[in-house]
Amino acid sequence: MNFVAVDVETANSSRASICSIGVASFSDGKLVDEFYTLLNPQTDFYSHNIQIHGITEADVANAPTFADISEELFSRFSENIVVSHSSFDRGAIEQSAERFDISLPELCWLDSAQVARRTWAECARRGYGLANLCSRIGYLFHHHNALEDAKAAGHVLLAAMHHSGLGLHDWVDRVTLPLAEFHGDGTTHVAASTTHRREGNAQGGLYGEVVVFTGNLAIPRQQAADIAAAVGCDVRNSVTGKTTMLVVGDSDAENPSSKVLKAQANGVRCVSELAFFTSALKALEEQTGQKVDFSWS
């Protein structure tokens, strides 16, 4: 039962702006090795991100780049399942490798947030953030430090395996199935969605994007969320430090909403719904190899 857990912090809203990375290696249910370094992302730092993790441009002035540590990083990933809490860290590593023109090895990823959502019924729809889960399992850590968060994700996974009775490789298969809630009688049922939150398809062309919709869209919000998730986007209800894109409906074009203003203040890129869905539907056609019949109202 060997795996590595990884976490990153970024300098701005681009996932390819990693400014610190932590890796925690687990073997037979125990933490056996740690790796942590600051990274120079060679880009701007946004004040919002600095408020979250406390890392500044001055702190990383003499730090290595992602390219400098990539060989050691990937050697730690080798022959291990790689765990991250949400898709953010996976997307950051993939986009950083692309940015620096580095070949990314084939990796088996496991999302500890998705594991938690399928382990504890109370966390199926909310409360599956790292801090809340660590409080649930009684694990103390210093949040928004990449190594601390990596270790915390690993301990969440261990607790979920203990609670569910499922092994590591069982969970690799289980998280690909629809979200279900567990009941005392051992039965499950697919939980009905009460929000527009979605988890992105890991094979989608836009995987790694964290999208929020605002304003009146030309299509129902649920349909918009389904399309975004199908092409790889995590869909959320509000703008946070993890948001990478705000899709703006026509109603916000001239009178920006609070979501738009918050996104602009945090450096999150804002795109029109037409631009987003044009890109998303093109990605969907490439994924499926079929023409998508879609009429824009």
C-alpha positions in Angstrom: 0.0 0.0 0.0 2.4 2.6 -1.2 1.5 6.1 -2.5 2.7 9.7 -2.5 0.6 12.7 -1.7 1.4 16.0 -3.3 0.3 19.6 -2.8 1.2 22.9 -4.4 0.8 26.6 -3.8 0.6 29.0 -6.7 1.7 32.6 -7.2 -1.4 33.7 -9.1 -4.5 32.3 -10.7 -2.5 30.4 -13.3 -1.9 26.8 -12.2 1.5 26.9 -13.9 2.7 29.4 -11.3 3.7 26.9 -8.7 5.7 28.7 -5.9 6.0 25.8 -3.5 5.5 22.0 -3.6 5.4 19.3 -1.0 5.4 15.5 -1.4 4.7 13.0 1.3 5.5 9.4 0.7 3.5 6.7 2.5 4.3 3.0 2.9 2.2 0.4 4.7 0.0 3.1 6.2 2.9 5.2 7.6 4.6 8.4 6.5 8.1 7.4 5.4 9.6 10.4 3.5 9.0 14.1 2.9 10.1 16.5 0.2 9.5 20.3 0.2 10.8 23.2 -1.7 10.0 26.8 -2.7 9.9 27.4 -6.4 10.5 30.5 -8.5 7.5 30.6 -10.9 9.1 33.4 -12.9 5.8 35.3 -12.9 3.9 37.8 -10.8 2.5 37.2 -7.4 -1.1 38.2 -6.7 -1.9 39.7 -3.3 -4.8 37.3 -2.8 -2.5 34.3 -3.2 0.1 35.8 -0.8 -2.7 36.2 1.8 -3.4 32.5 1.5 0.1 31.0 1.8 2.3 33.9 2.8 4.9 33.3 0.1 6.2 36.4 -1.6 8.3 37.0 -4.7 11.3 37.9 -2.5 11.0 34.5 -0.8 11.5 32.6 -4.0 14.1 34.9 -5.7 16.8 32.3 -5.4 14.6 29.2 -5.4 14.8 26.6 -8.2 12.2 26.5 -11.0 9.8 23.7 -11.6 12.1 22.5 -14.5 15.0 22.3 -12.0 13.3 19.9 -9.6 11.1 18.0 -12.1 13.5 15.0 -12.4 13.5 14.5 -8.6 9.8 15.1 -8.4 8.9 12.5 -11.0 11.3 10.0 -9.5 9.3 10.2 -6.3 6.1 9.7 -8.3 7.6 6.7 -10.1 5.7 3.4 -9.5 3.4 5.1 -7.0 -0.2 6.2 -7.0 -0.2 10.0 -6.7 -2.7 11.5 -4.4 -3.9 15.1 -4.4 -6.8 16.7 -2.6 -9.0 17.9 -5.5 -7.8 18.2 -9.1 -6.0 21.6 -8.6 -2.6 20.1 -7.8 -2.7 17.6 -10.6 -3.7 20.4 -13.0 -0.9 22.6 -11.7 1.8 19.9 -12.2 0.5 19.1 -15.7 0.3 22.7 -16.8 3.8 23.5 -15.3 5.2 20.5 -17.2 3.7 21.9 -20.4 4.9 25.4 -19.7 8.5 24.2 -19.3 8.2 21.7 -22.2 8.9 18.8 -19.9 7.6 15.3 -20.7 5.2 14.2 -18.0 5.4 10.5 -17.1 2.2 8.4 -17.1 0.8 8.7 -13.6 -2.0 7.1 -11.7 -3.8 9.9 -9.8 -6.2 9.5 -6.9 -8.3 12.5 -5.6 -8.6 12.2 -1.8 -11.5 14.7 -1.9 -13.4 12.3 -4.1 -12.5 9.4 -1.8 -13.8 11.4 1.2 -17.0 12.2 -0.5 -17.7 8.6 -1.1 -16.6 7.5 2.4 -18.5 9.8 4.7 -22.2 10.5 3.7 -22.0 13.9 5.6 -19.2 15.0 3.2 -20.8 13.9 0.0 -22.0 17.4 -1.0 -20.1 19.7 1.4 -17.5 19.7 4.1 -14.9 17.8 2.1 -12.3 20.5 2.3 -9.0 19.4 3.7 -9.4 21.4 7.0 -12.9 20.0 7.7 -11.8 16.4 7.0 -8.7 16.7 9.1 -10.9 18.0 12.0 -13.2 15.0 11.4 -10.3 12.4 11.6 -8.5 14.3 14.4 -5.4 15.2 12.4 -3.7 18.5 13.2 -1.8 20.4 10.5 -0.8 23.8 9.3 -3.1 24.6 6.4 -1.8 26.2 3.1 1.8 24.9 3.6 2.4 22.6 0.7 4.1 19.8 2.7 1.6 20.0 5.5 -1.3 19.8 3.1 0.3 16.9 1.2 0.7 15.0 4.5 -2.9 15.9 5.5 -4.3 14.5 2.2 -2.4 11.3 2.8 -3.8 10.9 6.2 -7.4 11.6 5.0 -6.9 8.8 2.5 -5.6 6.4 5.1 -8.6 7.3 7.4 -11.0 6.7 4.5 -9.5 3.3 3.7 -9.8 2.3 7.4 -13.4 3.5 7.6 -14.6 2.0 4.4 -12.6 -1.2 4.4 -11.5 -0.6 0.8 -7.9 -0.8 -0.2 -5.9 1.7 -2.2 -6.4 0.1 -5.6 -10.1 -0.4 -4.8 -10.4 3.4 -4.4 -8.7 4.0 -7.7 -11.6 2.2 -9.3 -14.3 3.4 -6.9 -13.8 7.2 -7.6 -14.7 6.7 -11.2 -18.2 5.6 -10.3 -21.1 8.0 -9.7 -21.1 9.8 -6.3 -23.1 7.8 -3.8 -24.1 8.1 -0.2 -23.5 5.3 2.2 -26.2 4.1 4.6 -26.1 2.0 7.7 -27.6 -1.0 6.0 -24.7 -1.1 3.5 -26.7 0.0 0.5 -26.0 3.0 -1.6 -27.9 5.4 -3.8 -26.8 8.1 -6.2 -27.2 11.4 -4.4 -29.3 14.0 -6.2 -27.5 17.2 -7.0 -28.9 20.2 -5.2 -26.3 22.6 -6.5 -24.5 23.3 -9.8 -21.2 22.0 -8.4 -19.5 19.4 -10.7 -16.3 17.5 -10.7 -14.5 17.6 -14.1 -13.9 14.6 -16.3 -10.2 13.9 -15.9 -10.0 13.0 -19.6 -11.5 16.2 -20.7 -9.7 18.8 -22.9 -10.2 21.5 -20.3 -9.2 19.4 -17.3 -7.7 21.5 -14.5 -9.9 24.5 -15.0 -12.1 25.6 -12.0 -15.1 27.4 -13.4 -17.7 29.6 -11.8 -20.8 30.9 -13.8 -22.4 34.3 -13.2 -25.3 36.2 -14.7 -28.1 35.0 -16.9 -26.8 32.4 -19.3 -28.4 31.5 -22.6 -28.8 28.0 -21.4 -30.0 26.5 -18.1 -27.3 26.7 -15.4 -27.5 22.9 -14.9 -26.8 22.2 -18.6 -23.9 24.7 -18.5 -22.4 22.9 -15.5 -22.8 19.5 -17.2 -21.1 20.7 -20.4 -18.2 22.3 -18.4 -17.7 19.1 -16.3 -17.8 16.9 -19.4 -14.8 18.7 -20.9 -12.9 18.6 -17.6 -13.8 21.7 -15.6 -14.5 21.6 -11.9 -17.6 23.8 -11.5 -18.1 25.8 -8.3 -20.7 28.2 -7.1 -18.5 31.0 -5.9 -15.1 32.6 -6.6 -12.3 31.4 -4.4 -8.5 31.2 -4.6 -8.9 28.0 -6.6 -11.0 29.6 -9.3 -9.3 29.8 -12.7 -12.1 31.1 -14.9 -15.3 33.1 -14.4 -17.9 32.6 -17.2 -20.0 35.8 -17.5 -23.5 35.8 -18.8 -24.9 38.7 -20.9 -26.6 40.3 -17.9 -23.2 41.1 -16.3 -21.6 42.6 -19.5 -22.3 46.2 -18.6 -23.1 45.9 -14.9 -20.5 43.7 -13.2 -21.8 41.5 -10.4 -20.0 41.0 -7.1 -18.6 37.7 -8.5 -17.1 39.6 -11.5 -15.6 42.3 -9.3 -14.1 39.7 -6.9 -12.7 37.7 -9.8 -11.1 40.8 -11.3 -9.6 41.8 -8.0 -8.0 38.4 -7.6 -6.7 38.2 -11.2 -9.1 35.5 -12.3 -9.7 35.7 -16.0 -13.3 36.5 -17.1 -14.7 35.2 -20.4 -18.0 35.5 -22.1 -20.4 32.6 -22.1 -20.2 32.5 -25.9 -16.4 32.3 -25.9 -16.4 29.6 -23.2 -19.0 27.3 -24.8 -17.5 27.7 -28.2 -14.3 26.4 -26.7 -16.0 23.8 -24.6 -18.1 22.3 -27.4 -15.1 22.1 -29.7 -13.2 20.2 -26.9 -16.3 17.9 -26.5 -16.3 17.1 -30.3 -12.6 16.3 -30.1 -13.2 14.0 -27.2 -16.1 12.1 -28.7 -15.2 12.3 -32.3 -18.7 13.3 -33.0 -20.4 16.6 -34.1 -22.2 18.2 -31.2 -25.7 19.4 -32.2 -26.1 22.6 -30.1 -28.3 25.6 -30.8 -27.4 28.8 -29.1 -30.6 30.7 -28.1 
